[in-house]
Amino acid sequence: MKKLTTLVLAACCFLSVSAQKQFTKTGHIWFYSHAPLEDITAHNYQVTSIMSTTTGDMAFKVTMTAFQFEKALMQDHFNEKYIESEKLPESTFKGKITDLSGIDFSKDGSYKVKVEGDLAIHGITKLVNADGTIAVKGGKIFAQSFFQVAVADYEIKIPSAVKDNIAKVIDIHVDISYEPMK
């Protein structure tokens, strides 16, 4: 009987901890580059993310080859020449919601948040601060953010022949729908 009670208590503790973590493998991140000669947009729907509703910790993993471009040649250049996806296949973010106390995950609502953390792209890690929104709808948690990154900050080399085709600062959009981690 004592073993059964211990097992039930352990299971209850595990379930309450796992319910506090939210997860997705189908997040959406896209970027936009506006330059004098052309605009470039690429979407990635294979973003993995985990978020703790108790600590505000969050992490993202983005497979760079999963970005889809309008033109196949743009996608090839992105992966082969600029991001070097074969050598550096992922981008990551590890950070935290800095104002977690302003979010009530138990009731529907939309909450403005600040997120801070380390963004790694192309083998370079930089501290990033971004504004975002956490929305709770019917018990589900959604996260959105917009921020910008300078291509030079991540040592991504743009050949002078195409310097007018790619913006020096890229707009990054994040749109995540979380599920309780099981």
Contacts in CASP RR format, 6 or more apart in sequence:
PFRMAT RR
TARGET T0000
AUTHOR 0000-0000-0000
METHOD contacts of the structure
MODEL  1
MKKLTTLVLAACCFLSVSAQKQFTKTGHIWFYSHAPLEDITAHNYQVTSI
MSTTTGDMAFKVTMTAFQFEKALMQDHFNEKYIESEKLPESTFKGKITDL
SGIDFSKDGSYKVKVEGDLAIHGITKLVNADGTIAVKGGKIFAQSFFQVA
VADYEIKIPSAVKDNIAKVIDIHVDISYEPMK
18 180 0 8 1.000
18 181 0 8 1.000
18 182 0 8 1.000
19 180 0 8 1.000
19 181 0 8 1.000
20 52 0 8 1.000
20 53 0 8 1.000
20 54 0 8 1.000
21 50 0 8 1.000
21 51 0 8 1.000
21 52 0 8 1.000
21 53 0 8 1.000
21 180 0 8 1.000
21 181 0 8 1.000
22 50 0 8 1.000
22 51 0 8 1.000
22 52 0 8 1.000
22 53 0 8 1.000
22 141 0 8 1.000
22 178 0 8 1.000
22 179 0 8 1.000
22 180 0 8 1.000
22 181 0 8 1.000
23 49 0 8 1.000
23 50 0 8 1.000
23 51 0 8 1.000
23 178 0 8 1.000
23 179 0 8 1.000
23 180 0 8 1.000
23 181 0 8 1.000
24 47 0 8 1.000
24 48 0 8 1.000
24 49 0 8 1.000
24 176 0 8 1.000
24 177 0 8 1.000
24 178 0 8 1.000
24 179 0 8 1.000
25 46 0 8 1.000
25 47 0 8 1.000
25 48 0 8 1.000
26 45 0 8 1.000
26 46 0 8 1.000
26 47 0 8 1.000
26 177 0 8 1.000
27 45 0 8 1.000
27 46 0 8 1.000
27 47 0 8 1.000
27 48 0 8 1.000
27 49 0 8 1.000
27 175 0 8 1.000
27 176 0 8 1.000
27 177 0 8 1.000
28 43 0 8 1.000
28 44 0 8 1.000
28 45 0 8 1.000
28 47 0 8 1.000
28 174 0 8 1.000
28 175 0 8 1.000
28 176 0 8 1.000
29 43 0 8 1.000
29 44 0 8 1.000
29 47 0 8 1.000
29 60 0 8 1.000
29 62 0 8 1.000
29 172 0 8 1.000
29 173 0 8 1.000
29 174 0 8 1.000
29 175 0 8 1.000
30 41 0 8 1.000
30 42 0 8 1.000
30 43 0 8 1.000
30 44 0 8 1.000
30 172 0 8 1.000
30 173 0 8 1.000
31 41 0 8 1.000
31 42 0 8 1.000
31 67 0 8 1.000
31 170 0 8 1.000
31 171 0 8 1.000
31 172 0 8 1.000
31 173 0 8 1.000
32 39 0 8 1.000
32 40 0 8 1.000
32 41 0 8 1.000
32 170 0 8 1.000
32 171 0 8 1.000
32 173 0 8 1.000
33 39 0 8 1.000
33 40 0 8 1.000
33 41 0 8 1.000
33 166 0 8 1.000
33 167 0 8 1.000
33 170 0 8 1.000
33 171 0 8 1.000
34 167 0 8 1.000
34 171 0 8 1.000
35 164 0 8 1.000
35 165 0 8 1.000
35 166 0 8 1.000
35 167 0 8 1.000
36 164 0 8 1.000
37 164 0 8 1.000
37 165 0 8 1.000
38 165 0 8 1.000
40 69 0 8 1.000
40 70 0 8 1.000
40 74 0 8 1.000
40 165 0 8 1.000
40 166 0 8 1.000
41 69 0 8 1.000
41 70 0 8 1.000
42 67 0 8 1.000
42 68 0 8 1.000
42 69 0 8 1.000
42 74 0 8 1.000
42 75 0 8 1.000
42 78 0 8 1.000
43 67 0 8 1.000
43 68 0 8 1.000
44 62 0 8 1.000
44 63 0 8 1.000
44 66 0 8 1.000
44 67 0 8 1.000
44 68 0 8 1.000
45 66 0 8 1.000
46 62 0 8 1.000
46 63 0 8 1.000
46 66 0 8 1.000
47 60 0 8 1.000
47 61 0 8 1.000
47 62 0 8 1.000
47 176 0 8 1.000
48 60 0 8 1.000
48 61 0 8 1.000
48 62 0 8 1.000
49 58 0 8 1.000
49 59 0 8 1.000
49 60 0 8 1.000
49 61 0 8 1.000
49 143 0 8 1.000
49 176 0 8 1.000
49 178 0 8 1.000
50 58 0 8 1.000
50 59 0 8 1.000
50 181 0 8 1.000
51 57 0 8 1.000
51 58 0 8 1.000
51 59 0 8 1.000
51 97 0 8 1.000
51 141 0 8 1.000
51 143 0 8 1.000
51 178 0 8 1.000
52 58 0 8 1.000
53 103 0 8 1.000
53 105 0 8 1.000
53 141 0 8 1.000
55 96 0 8 1.000
55 100 0 8 1.000
56 96 0 8 1.000
56 97 0 8 1.000
56 100 0 8 1.000
57 95 0 8 1.000
57 96 0 8 1.000
58 93 0 8 1.000
58 94 0 8 1.000
58 95 0 8 1.000
58 96 0 8 1.000
58 97 0 8 1.000
58 115 0 8 1.000
58 143 0 8 1.000
59 92 0 8 1.000
59 93 0 8 1.000
59 94 0 8 1.000
59 95 0 8 1.000
60 91 0 8 1.000
60 92 0 8 1.000
60 93 0 8 1.000
60 94 0 8 1.000
60 174 0 8 1.000
61 90 0 8 1.000
61 91 0 8 1.000
61 92 0 8 1.000
62 90 0 8 1.000
62 91 0 8 1.000
62 92 0 8 1.000
63 89 0 8 1.000
63 90 0 8 1.000
64 78 0 8 1.000
64 79 0 8 1.000
64 83 0 8 1.000
64 85 0 8 1.000
64 88 0 8 1.000
64 89 0 8 1.000
64 90 0 8 1.000
64 91 0 8 1.000
65 79 0 8 1.000
65 85 0 8 1.000
65 89 0 8 1.000
67 75 0 8 1.000
67 78 0 8 1.000
68 75 0 8 1.000
69 75 0 8 1.000
69 78 0 8 1.000
78 85 0 8 1.000
79 85 0 8 1.000
79 86 0 8 1.000
80 86 0 8 1.000
81 159 0 8 1.000
82 156 0 8 1.000
82 157 0 8 1.000
82 158 0 8 1.000
83 121 0 8 1.000
83 122 0 8 1.000
83 156 0 8 1.000
84 122 0 8 1.000
88 122 0 8 1.000
88 123 0 8 1.000
91 119 0 8 1.000
91 120 0 8 1.000
91 121 0 8 1.000
91 122 0 8 1.000
92 118 0 8 1.000
92 119 0 8 1.000
92 120 0 8 1.000
93 117 0 8 1.000
93 118 0 8 1.000
93 119 0 8 1.000
93 120 0 8 1.000
93 128 0 8 1.000
94 117 0 8 1.000
94 118 0 8 1.000
95 115 0 8 1.000
95 116 0 8 1.000
95 117 0 8 1.000
95 118 0 8 1.000
96 115 0 8 1.000
96 116 0 8 1.000
96 117 0 8 1.000
97 103 0 8 1.000
97 113 0 8 1.000
97 114 0 8 1.000
97 115 0 8 1.000
97 134 0 8 1.000
98 113 0 8 1.000
98 114 0 8 1.000
98 115 0 8 1.000
98 116 0 8 1.000
99 113 0 8 1.000
99 114 0 8 1.000
100 113 0 8 1.000
102 111 0 8 1.000
103 111 0 8 1.000
103 113 0 8 1.000
103 134 0 8 1.000
103 136 0 8 1.000
104 111 0 8 1.000
104 136 0 8 1.000
105 136 0 8 1.000
105 141 0 8 1.000
106 136 0 8 1.000
107 136 0 8 1.000
108 136 0 8 1.000
108 137 0 8 1.000
108 138 0 8 1.000
108 139 0 8 1.000
109 135 0 8 1.000
109 136 0 8 1.000
109 137 0 8 1.000
110 133 0 8 1.000
110 134 0 8 1.000
110 135 0 8 1.000
110 136 0 8 1.000
111 133 0 8 1.000
111 134 0 8 1.000
111 135 0 8 1.000
111 136 0 8 1.000
112 131 0 8 1.000
112 132 0 8 1.000
112 133 0 8 1.000
113 131 0 8 1.000
113 132 0 8 1.000
113 133 0 8 1.000
113 134 0 8 1.000
114 129 0 8 1.000
114 130 0 8 1.000
114 131 0 8 1.000
114 132 0 8 1.000
115 128 0 8 1.000
115 129 0 8 1.000
115 130 0 8 1.000
115 131 0 8 1.000
115 132 0 8 1.000
115 145 0 8 1.000
116 127 0 8 1.000
116 128 0 8 1.000
116 129 0 8 1.000
116 130 0 8 1.000
117 127 0 8 1.000
117 128 0 8 1.000
117 129 0 8 1.000
118 125 0 8 1.000
118 126 0 8 1.000
118 127 0 8 1.000
118 128 0 8 1.000
119 125 0 8 1.000
119 126 0 8 1.000
119 127 0 8 1.000
119 128 0 8 1.000
119 149 0 8 1.000
121 149 0 8 1.000
121 154 0 8 1.000
121 156 0 8 1.000
122 154 0 8 1.000
122 155 0 8 1.000
122 156 0 8 1.000
123 154 0 8 1.000
123 155 0 8 1.000
124 153 0 8 1.000
124 154 0 8 1.000
124 155 0 8 1.000
126 149 0 8 1.000
126 153 0 8 1.000
126 154 0 8 1.000
128 147 0 8 1.000
128 149 0 8 1.000
129 147 0 8 1.000
130 145 0 8 1.000
130 146 0 8 1.000
130 147 0 8 1.000
131 145 0 8 1.000
131 146 0 8 1.000
131 147 0 8 1.000
132 143 0 8 1.000
132 144 0 8 1.000
132 145 0 8 1.000
132 146 0 8 1.000
133 143 0 8 1.000
133 144 0 8 1.000
133 145 0 8 1.000
134 141 0 8 1.000
134 142 0 8 1.000
134 143 0 8 1.000
135 141 0 8 1.000
135 142 0 8 1.000
135 143 0 8 1.000
135 144 0 8 1.000
136 142 0 8 1.000
140 177 0 8 1.000
140 178 0 8 1.000
140 179 0 8 1.000
141 177 0 8 1.000
141 178 0 8 1.000
142 175 0 8 1.000
142 176 0 8 1.000
142 177 0 8 1.000
142 178 0 8 1.000
143 174 0 8 1.000
143 175 0 8 1.000
143 176 0 8 1.000
143 178 0 8 1.000
144 173 0 8 1.000
144 174 0 8 1.000
144 175 0 8 1.000
144 176 0 8 1.000
145 173 0 8 1.000
145 174 0 8 1.000
146 171 0 8 1.000
146 172 0 8 1.000
146 173 0 8 1.000
146 174 0 8 1.000
147 172 0 8 1.000
148 169 0 8 1.000
148 170 0 8 1.000
148 171 0 8 1.000
148 172 0 8 1.000
149 169 0 8 1.000
149 170 0 8 1.000
149 172 0 8 1.000
150 168 0 8 1.000
150 169 0 8 1.000
150 170 0 8 1.000
151 158 0 8 1.000
151 166 0 8 1.000
151 167 0 8 1.000
151 168 0 8 1.000
151 169 0 8 1.000
151 170 0 8 1.000
152 168 0 8 1.000
158 166 0 8 1.000
END
